[in-house]
Amino acid sequence: MIKDKATWQEKFLLEAFTVDIGGKEVVLHREQSKLLSGLLDGKNLAVSAPTSFGKSFIVDAFLQLRKPNTVMMIVPTIALADEIRRRLQPKFGKNYKIITTTDIELAEKNILILPQERALSYQGVVDHIDLLIVDEFYKASKQEKDSRSISLQRAMLEFQQIAKQRYYLAPNINSLTSNIFTKGIEFVSIDCNTVALDIDHTYERINRNFDKNTALFEILSKADGKTLIYVNSHASLNDVLTLLSENKDPIDHAFLTEFSRWIKKNYSSTWRLGYLIQKGVCTYNSNLHRSLSQIQLNVYENDFPLDVMVSTSSIIEGVNTSTKNIILWSNKLSTSLLSFFTYKNIMGRSGRMFKYFIGKAFLLEKPPEKTDLELDLVLQDEASLMVDDEYLREELSNDELQRIITFKREMANLLGVKYSDLIALQDLDASDASTLQKIGHAILVKKFSSKKLNLLNADSNFWESPLKDILLNVRPAGLGGSYTDIIHYILVVKDNWTKNIPELLLELEDYDLGIDEFFKFEKIISYNLASILKSFETVYNKKYGSQLNISGFIDRLSHVFLPKNVFYLEEYGLPRFISKKINDFKLIDLENNELEINEIIDHFLQIGYERIIDQIDNLDLFDEYVLKTFFTGIEVKK
């Protein structure tokens, strides 16, 4: 509807559904307006709506109209937290401190956008929340079979107690049971598609003479616009990337050539991604550095001929990217068949309100049968470990409470602590009870030398023995490689800041570790291993007194031996090697760990893009593009 040509009746309707979302007016459709009205009336809402529904407009409008003091958004990934920060920063950065990392001092008005693990670090720091938003709250379900569901339950339990109002979001849920997480919440299910989806059941035509590979290239040859290929695992990702690498021709385009050269120079001259970029193909998976994933997404979503993205399921929860076409390469998630719920989430990537009003999906394997989903958020035992029994007693049935208390008593015995001490062990990673049990058992039966373990704070020449001592006695699962490989990796990447990535990769070759392991192990040591060591330190000191202090090593490990703010800048889209150039030219002291990331961002804004480009003489053309994109994500509208 064109406002200038509308009748007075149409103008009245437009005005009724027009809302300011922070420096910009948009027209909400009827269902969006209903939700916004509910929030403005103070209701607690759990909303199920399609991916393309436009839920972000409602949050932005609420912020603009209500101007709450403290809003916490719990999101599935750091990548999504940064995407939301980029959306909110220009609109609300002038009046709010927008927080996406740990250890940030609160201001008078705050918007915290955090994955659940980071949110938990603000226990006892945030004492009141005006609006608690949990995006993808279905991930708290035990049905997700994901240890992160436990930390999400912990975060929801912790912060719903101090939240004035709650707004929970998810797609494709038909009903919601009443439980400790949803008490007092009104469930709203919206089946309002703002885009149309045209589905081609390509798998029905696949046979001996027309296989999946042939079908894939036929689709790509005819596709109009951007195309996302969903694969079920990292192994399948490699297979499809190999297929594309061997069968697609390079594209003669100056920007892609610069991007390709930049990857080869700063990562590896032999890495396949550099060659794929030249062929118009990129990839999204959870192992890559966040800055590199972000850069690829930015190029993919703009008017460059980087038209094909191959992704694992991490694209579903990682970011809100949209594409015109989607190809379902596999009907599995890892080795299990896709649930109808996950399938719908993948299909939701095709089309997006105000961008692609008609999406196209090509199914190379048969999709799951349609089923209704009733979400039942049963409190998991591990999530209750550090929660006050008095609160649980008010919210749970007698049977549920007895089950929880029995579990907590068993864990207290296994950890060698008093039952009453559990609530004080907030540094424990309770998401993996089996690893906690292994830690407790190892500390009870093994006479660890705190003097030896404290050598982790000494020179790196002394690290190997204490790391082996902990890993070989605790024997944690899920580290993605042998303990020996992990230790070798740590002893190489301790020089992450002083050596460049090609130099580190050359050293890793001595241990038969390549670029895939370089990315994978970085993610593992910065979160999984750091969490295990923190839990080990906590349990050890509870049993023997404060004899063990490896927190300095754990902190360095959690930032992969980079200066803290350089690590966080990667989440903002700035790769470490560009940060190194900025630091070396002494424009900003990025090695000062006393500064908060928000202060570092303020320094960037004071200096400005143009001055950085003028003063640093060794920036590549693509470095300048990356910096420009970075500045776009931190600028605040005046």
PyMOL commands that set and color helices and strands:
alter all, ss='L'
color gray80, all
select helices_A, chain A and resi 3-5+8-16+30-40+51-53+55-66+78-92+116-122+137-140+142-144+148-160+202-205+212-222+234-247+254-266+272-278+290-300+314-318+340-347+381-384+389-395+398-415+419-424+433-445+450-457+460-462+464-474+483-493+501-511+515-544+551-558+564-571+576-584+597-607+609-615+621-632
alter helices_A, ss='H'
color red, helices_A
select strands_A, chain A and resi 18-20+25-27+45-48+70-75+97-99+110-115+131-135+166-170+175-176+186-189+196-200+227-230+281-284+308-311+325-328+332-333+336-337+358-363+374-375
alter strands_A, ss='S'
color yellow, strands_A
deselect
rebuild
show_as cartoon
